[in-house]
């Protein structure tokens, strides 16, 4: 398996992207969610064609992405352009913006969706597109990893005493929630398009490990190549009422924010309420374990603060 990270599929989309949903949808709709290498995929119809496999990427701040092959096959009209940069601000790529008249998933129809045309590399090359976090803004989005279901529903979350519901913020369209590593209070992005629990070097330097972090892969953004190290923490990681007991973590020197990828996320059924900025975590176990796996060889992260993710800014 290649040690290259899939860097190009998580975006902060700084464009005015307006998607509307049909008003006749049912209160709750559910669909099978295929979990491949820990990451969630669903089948989507585009302009009444398909279905096509799309990755659900909560680490993407834009509404959607499609491959150039799918955009060509469906003759999606180009309505603008965007410039892609990574968090360093150094890398620059120009990308087309296309319009999808009708995008349907889990029985819900999203009208006039704007999507970025970009390649999906690595393990995500087996899909034709990507659904970003903001497209679900009007729904409770549940990613139920244990039962492999995605649900879109009406309603709202409320905080609880058990701390199964946590607040989050989304400054660039990506959910960022508090957690604790030992006695250290930090924040992490929830990134279903990422892999393991990834720490920036500046945070890792404040922590203790069972043995020194060792190199196990390389990362690459639009402008930067960097080494990835891995190690087992001596401290526990607390997320609400749940504890990851001395987990294996990834460490990188390139990006500034912690990334909670599919490895830790797949322990839960997770429901996001973007209107009230709350996320609910549900698991049968309160104490969880996170070991190094082959799928740790890909790291993702979100916009602006997001680890290996490019940004999108308007062109022209």
C-alpha positions as CSV (number, residue, x, y, z in Angstrom):
1,X,0.0,0.0,0.0
2,X,1.3,3.4,-0.8
3,X,2.5,5.6,2.0
4,X,1.2,8.7,0.3
5,X,-1.6,10.5,2.1
6,X,-4.8,11.4,0.3
7,X,-4.5,15.2,0.8
8,X,-6.7,16.7,-1.9
9,X,-10.2,15.7,-0.8
10,X,-10.8,18.0,2.2
11,X,-11.6,21.5,1.4
12,X,-12.7,24.8,3.0
13,X,-14.9,26.3,0.4
14,X,-14.9,30.1,0.5
15,X,-17.5,30.4,-2.2
16,X,-21.2,31.3,-2.0
17,X,-22.5,27.8,-2.4
18,X,-26.3,27.7,-2.0
19,X,-28.0,24.3,-2.0
20,X,-31.8,24.0,-1.4
21,X,-33.7,20.9,-0.4
22,X,-37.1,19.9,-1.5
23,X,-39.8,20.7,1.1
24,X,-41.6,17.4,0.6
25,X,-39.0,15.1,2.1
26,X,-39.9,12.7,4.9
27,X,-38.9,13.6,8.5
28,X,-36.3,10.8,8.6
29,X,-34.5,9.0,5.8
30,X,-31.9,6.2,6.1
31,X,-29.6,4.5,3.6
32,X,-26.9,1.8,3.8
33,X,-23.5,3.3,4.5
34,X,-20.7,1.3,3.1
35,X,-17.6,1.5,5.4
36,X,-14.4,0.8,3.4
37,X,-11.1,1.2,5.3
38,X,-13.0,2.9,8.0
39,X,-14.5,5.6,5.7
40,X,-18.2,6.0,4.9
41,X,-19.6,5.8,1.4
42,X,-23.1,6.1,0.1
43,X,-24.8,5.7,-3.2
44,X,-26.0,9.0,-4.8
45,X,-27.9,9.9,-8.0
46,X,-26.8,13.0,-9.9
47,X,-29.2,14.6,-12.3
48,X,-31.3,11.4,-12.1
49,X,-28.3,9.4,-13.3
50,X,-26.4,6.7,-11.3
51,X,-26.2,5.7,-8.6
52,X,-22.6,6.7,-8.0
53,X,-20.5,6.0,-4.9
54,X,-19.7,9.2,-2.9
55,X,-17.6,9.6,0.2
56,X,-19.1,11.4,3.1
57,X,-16.4,13.7,4.3
58,X,-17.2,15.8,7.4
59,X,-13.7,17.2,7.0
60,X,-14.7,19.0,3.8
61,X,-16.0,22.5,4.2
62,X,-17.5,22.6,0.7
63,X,-20.8,21.0,-0.3
64,X,-19.6,18.5,-2.9
65,X,-16.8,17.4,-5.1
66,X,-16.9,15.3,-8.3
67,X,-14.2,13.7,-10.4
68,X,-13.5,15.1,-13.8
69,X,-14.6,11.8,-15.3
70,X,-18.1,12.1,-13.7
71,X,-18.4,15.8,-14.6
72,X,-17.6,14.9,-18.2
73,X,-19.9,11.8,-18.3
74,X,-22.8,13.9,-17.1
75,X,-21.9,17.1,-19.0
76,X,-22.1,19.2,-15.8
77,X,-21.9,22.8,-16.8
78,X,-18.9,24.9,-15.5
79,X,-20.2,28.0,-13.7
80,X,-17.0,29.3,-12.2
81,X,-13.6,28.5,-10.9
82,X,-11.8,28.2,-7.6
83,X,-8.2,28.3,-6.5
84,X,-7.0,25.5,-4.2
85,X,-4.3,26.2,-1.6
86,X,-3.2,24.2,1.4
87,X,-3.0,25.6,5.0
88,X,0.5,26.9,4.3
89,X,-0.9,29.2,1.7
90,X,1.9,28.2,-0.7
91,X,0.3,25.6,-3.0
92,X,-2.0,26.9,-5.7
93,X,-4.2,25.0,-8.1
94,X,-7.1,26.1,-10.2
95,X,-10.3,24.0,-10.2
96,X,-13.6,24.2,-12.1
97,X,-16.9,24.7,-10.3
98,X,-19.8,22.8,-11.8
99,X,-23.5,22.9,-11.1
100,X,-25.5,19.8,-10.2
101,X,-29.2,20.4,-10.8
102,X,-30.3,17.5,-8.7
103,X,-28.3,15.4,-6.2
104,X,-30.3,12.8,-4.3
105,X,-29.1,10.7,-1.3
106,X,-31.1,8.8,1.3
107,X,-34.3,9.9,-0.2
108,X,-33.5,13.6,0.1
109,X,-33.1,15.8,-3.0
110,X,-30.6,18.6,-2.9
111,X,-31.2,21.1,-5.7
112,X,-28.7,23.4,-7.5
113,X,-25.6,22.1,-5.7
114,X,-22.2,23.6,-6.7
115,X,-19.4,21.1,-6.8
116,X,-15.6,21.3,-7.2
117,X,-14.0,19.2,-9.9
118,X,-11.0,17.5,-8.4
119,X,-9.3,14.1,-8.5
120,X,-9.9,11.7,-5.7
121,X,-6.6,9.9,-5.0
122,X,-5.5,7.0,-2.9
123,X,-8.2,4.7,-1.5
124,X,-10.8,7.3,-2.4
125,X,-10.2,6.8,-6.1
126,X,-12.8,4.1,-6.1
127,X,-15.6,6.7,-5.7
128,X,-16.9,9.3,-8.1
129,X,-17.5,12.1,-5.7
130,X,-17.6,13.5,-2.2
131,X,-20.3,15.0,0.0
132,X,-19.0,17.7,2.3
133,X,-20.3,18.6,5.7
134,X,-22.2,21.9,4.9
135,X,-24.6,20.1,2.4
136,X,-26.4,18.6,5.4
137,X,-26.9,21.9,7.2
138,X,-30.7,21.5,7.3
139,X,-30.7,18.0,8.7
140,X,-29.6,16.0,11.6
141,X,-26.9,13.9,10.0
142,X,-26.2,10.5,11.6
143,X,-23.2,8.4,10.6
144,X,-23.9,5.1,12.4
145,X,-20.7,3.2,11.9
146,X,-21.5,0.0,13.9
147,X,-24.8,-0.5,11.9
148,X,-23.5,1.0,8.7
149,X,-26.4,3.4,8.2
150,X,-26.5,7.1,7.3
151,X,-29.7,8.9,8.4
152,X,-31.0,12.4,7.5
153,X,-33.7,13.6,9.9
154,X,-35.6,16.7,11.1
155,X,-35.3,17.8,14.7
156,X,-32.7,19.2,17.1
157,X,-30.2,17.9,19.6
158,X,-30.1,19.1,23.2
159,X,-27.2,19.0,25.7
160,X,-27.4,16.2,28.4
161,X,-25.8,15.5,31.7
162,X,-24.1,12.3,30.5
163,X,-21.9,14.4,28.1
164,X,-22.9,12.3,25.1
165,X,-23.8,15.6,23.4
166,X,-21.0,18.0,22.9
167,X,-20.8,21.5,21.5
168,X,-18.8,22.1,18.3
169,X,-17.8,25.1,16.2
170,X,-17.4,25.2,12.4
171,X,-15.5,28.3,11.4
172,X,-14.8,27.0,7.9
173,X,-17.7,24.5,7.5
174,X,-15.9,21.7,9.4
175,X,-16.9,20.5,12.9
176,X,-14.3,21.2,15.6
177,X,-15.0,19.9,19.1
178,X,-13.2,19.9,22.5
179,X,-11.4,16.9,23.9
180,X,-8.8,16.2,26.6
181,X,-5.5,14.5,26.3
182,X,-4.5,13.7,29.9
183,X,-4.7,17.1,31.6
184,X,-4.4,19.0,28.3
185,X,-7.6,20.7,26.9
186,X,-7.5,20.8,23.1
187,X,-9.8,20.8,20.0
188,X,-10.0,18.4,17.2
189,X,-11.7,18.3,13.8
190,X,-14.2,15.5,13.2
191,X,-13.0,14.2,9.8
192,X,-14.7,11.1,8.4
193,X,-12.5,11.4,5.3
194,X,-9.3,11.1,7.5
195,X,-7.9,8.0,9.2
196,X,-6.5,7.9,12.7
197,X,-6.0,10.4,15.5
198,X,-3.4,12.8,14.2
199,X,-1.6,15.3,16.3
200,X,0.5,18.3,15.3
201,X,4.1,18.2,16.5
202,X,3.6,21.3,18.7
203,X,1.0,19.4,20.7
204,X,2.8,16.1,20.7
205,X,5.8,17.8,22.2
206,X,3.8,18.5,25.3
207,X,2.9,14.8,25.7
208,X,4.5,11.6,26.9
209,X,4.7,8.3,24.9
210,X,5.6,4.7,25.8
211,X,8.5,5.0,23.3
212,X,9.8,7.7,21.0
213,X,7.6,8.4,18.0
214,X,9.0,6.5,15.0
215,X,8.6,7.3,11.3
216,X,6.1,5.2,9.5
217,X,5.0,7.2,6.5
218,X,5.2,10.4,4.4
219,X,2.6,13.0,3.8
220,X,2.1,15.4,1.0
221,X,0.0,18.5,0.5
222,X,-0.3,20.9,-2.4
223,X,3.0,22.5,-1.5
224,X,4.6,20.5,1.3
225,X,6.1,17.0,1.8
226,X,6.6,15.9,5.3
227,X,7.2,12.9,7.5
228,X,4.6,11.2,9.6
229,X,5.6,9.6,12.9
230,X,3.5,7.3,15.1
231,X,3.5,6.4,18.8
232,X,1.4,5.1,21.7
233,X,0.3,7.8,24.1
234,X,0.9,7.3,27.9
235,X,-2.2,9.5,28.5
236,X,-5.8,8.7,27.8
237,X,-7.9,10.8,25.4
238,X,-11.3,11.9,26.7
239,X,-14.1,12.8,24.3
240,X,-17.2,13.6,26.4
241,X,-18.0,10.6,28.5
242,X,-15.8,8.3,26.3
243,X,-12.2,7.4,26.9
244,X,-9.6,6.2,24.3
245,X,-7.2,4.3,26.5
246,X,-3.6,5.2,25.7
247,X,-4.3,5.3,21.9
248,X,-1.9,5.1,19.0
249,X,-1.6,8.5,17.4
250,X,0.0,10.0,14.2
251,X,2.3,13.0,14.5
252,X,3.0,15.5,11.8
253,X,5.1,18.6,11.5
254,X,3.2,20.4,8.8
255,X,-0.3,21.3,10.1
256,X,-1.7,23.0,13.2
257,X,-4.8,21.2,14.4
258,X,-5.7,17.8,15.8
259,X,-7.6,15.6,13.4
260,X,-10.0,12.9,14.5
261,X,-10.4,10.7,11.5
262,X,-12.3,7.5,10.7
263,X,-10.4,5.3,13.1
264,X,-11.8,6.9,16.2
265,X,-15.0,8.0,14.6
266,X,-16.0,4.4,13.5
267,X,-16.4,3.5,17.2
268,X,-19.6,5.6,17.4
269,X,-23.0,6.4,15.9
270,X,-22.5,10.2,15.5
271,X,-25.2,12.7,15.0
272,X,-24.5,16.3,13.9
273,X,-26.8,19.2,14.4
274,X,-25.4,22.1,12.5
275,X,-28.1,24.5,13.4
276,X,-27.5,24.3,17.1
277,X,-23.8,23.3,16.8
278,X,-24.1,20.1,18.8
279,X,-22.8,16.5,18.2
280,X,-24.1,13.4,19.9
281,X,-21.8,10.3,20.3
282,X,-23.2,6.9,21.0
283,X,-21.2,3.7,21.7
284,X,-21.8,0.6,23.7
285,X,-18.4,0.9,25.4
286,X,-17.2,3.8,27.5
287,X,-13.6,2.8,27.2
288,X,-12.3,2.5,23.7
289,X,-9.0,1.4,22.0
290,X,-7.2,2.8,19.0
291,X,-4.3,0.8,17.6
292,X,-2.1,1.3,14.6
293,X,-3.6,-0.2,11.4
294,X,-2.8,-0.4,7.7
295,X,-5.5,2.3,7.1
296,X,-3.5,4.7,9.4
297,X,-1.5,5.4,6.3
298,X,-3.8,8.1,5.2
299,X,-4.4,11.3,7.0
300,X,-7.1,13.9,6.3
301,X,-8.0,17.3,7.9
302,X,-10.2,20.2,7.3
303,X,-10.1,23.8,6.0
304,X,-7.9,26.7,7.0
305,X,-6.9,25.1,10.3
306,X,-7.3,21.7,8.8
307,X,-4.2,19.5,8.5
308,X,-3.6,18.3,5.0
309,X,-6.5,20.0,3.4
310,X,-6.4,22.5,0.6
311,X,-8.5,25.7,0.7
312,X,-10.7,26.9,-2.0
313,X,-10.9,30.6,-2.7
314,X,-12.8,32.5,-5.5
315,X,-11.0,33.3,-8.7
316,X,-11.9,36.3,-10.7
